[in-house]
């Protein structure tokens, strides 16, 4: 294995880890507050669509990112209402929402671009070469030649960790997910914490969708997410509901994805479809409980809370 | 004076539940009507197109039955697994695995129909059961999250079938798909002048069997108790892990049968994208039927019919068929949300 291959592989790993990491960060907040958001897949799809359409019309990437974020928040407001206020089964609502999102995305995309037009590409984030550092041999271009979205994601990892574990808001949020009645007794509004958790999840899921469009593919298709939302849920588990560990877990996923892509391009004997299943299989193994013992999830995860 | 007051417990009379469901469905249709107006279509005409073709025309009704069969089987699988507390969501995967196993058997053997069919059903059921059983084993033995693992396995199954139809099972030609299955393996058509096939009969039998299993047998009783309270079940001497694996076998097998009837009854070959989201629509049907095996049949006819009507709507009113996904999921979301209204009563005096 040459060092050139290694450098390309590592750079691709980081790039591919970005979207799932972003989505996993917000989902960590949702799950820490007691909500498992299976609808994350649909939110990412709608975020991707919103960023694509905004970019298609205006050509401004940052505005598109913002549009995706707002879209994620708006749709997750609906989800939060179903999860927290209606107290419906979280898996059921999330699952049905994903079907709704597919319907919305397909309908809106066709409505906006017309039935017959081929895939349209849009402006993307350009790689940001950090002066001097990106000139370092080997690792320079890998670590310091990525898009600004990836740097933003890494900053958010630190921020998420700080907010969750070093602020009173983070404590209240975690209390809502661990022991809602005690949190309630201590004067914390469990419903409010869970709404906020799900909305943060919506913001980052929308951004993850924008990441796919603006920093990876540059166009929209209905299969653009293809399970990355579910993989993000797996990363939250494998990262033990901790932002830093989620970053490591996302990197493992990115490394697998990059490896299978470069093997596909390398033209070996293994069929590309079977290579493409590698990231999913690795995620299954990671959350199966076969390695690293049982994951201890927030105690009140998926348990709706009704005030006495 | 308050006009609306909170009930101590939600209203749960059949009338209250039915009213809430009907209102919810109407609300979903109202929201979808707003979308129709985006296409300068008259909502009434659009809904007429959506429901006329599948239920009021003979040919269309045949298509409705074609779509109903796999939906029913998947919904039944959902009921068995969810009732046992096993939140399985991997029916897209079971569907394609069952379809692939059936196609392989049909293409590699030359049995007569009545030898072939039981063998195909057996093989397909076994393949689906194994596919879902793995997830149950991981959950029961290592405590892995079955919701996520089953979702992830859908993608693996779809990629495996993509590989099969573009590699080992590919027929010569431009499109990645298998050759046409031999005519002797096709399910008989049951209504003259339509494409309705015997798959619907299998689905109806399965619904009856699942109802008997859950309501009339000891094992079904143990399964439901395990789902309601695993701890109580364990104290009562029920092996909850074994129940889980049994439920997963049934769920996977039923999901695989959905794939079998689709290839033997309608498509007559295996191709990429054969499931088209039916694995998730089937779960939605089960939810609409409130996990009742007999109520699944009308729910599946309704949703199967909507899928057929969507194409008619696209042809006649120019409304994209993807709108039915919106309508179908909105109905269930509204039904779920309608629970909140049953927590209140209107006080008029």
Interface residues (C-beta under 8 A of the other chain):
Chain A: X36 X38 X81 X82 X85 X86 X87 X88 X89 X91 X92 X93 X95 X96 X97 X98 X99 X100 X102 X103 X104 X106 X107 X110 X111 X226 X227 X230 X231 X233 X234 X237 X271 X273 X274 X276 X277 X280 X281 X283 X284 X287 X288 X289 X290 X294 X295
Chain B: X35 X38 X87 X89 X138 X142 X143 X144 X145 X147 X148 X149 X151 X152 X153 X154 X155 X156 X159 X160 X162 X163 X166 X167 X277 X280 X281 X283 X284 X287 X320 X322 X323 X324 X325 X326 X327 X328 X329 X330 X332 X333 X336 X337 X339 X340
